[in-house]
Amino acid sequence: MKLDENPQLPALDQGSQERLISALSDILRAHAQAVNEMAGGRIDGFSDARTAPPTTGRFRNGDFVPNSVIVEQGLPGMKYVLDGWVALGGSPGVFLERRSLTGN
């Protein structure tokens, strides 16, 4: 989601308070949604957990897609969980696994 870098508020005239409040609400809603999406790991607004990396859609370098099925994997002494996949960008782009060692 791309935010408007130069949002325009309605001109102030008599009776424009409702239009101004509505315009400000729309701008703040868009910013809040973008911040929430970034907090979820997605630069472009997608953070749904999946069981495999995406095969469709457009992703930016660094977008993170969480794994919805976290299971410990690997050999004893080298076990890990697959947290999800990090995009290298493109449509759908190349995804690399992001693993975390468990210490087991």
ABEGO torsion letter per residue (X at the ends): XBBBABBBBBBBBBGAAAAAAAAAAAAAAAAAAAAAAAAAGBAAGBABBBABBBABEBBBBGBBBBBABBBBBEBBGABBBBAEBBBAEEOAEBBBBBBBBAGX
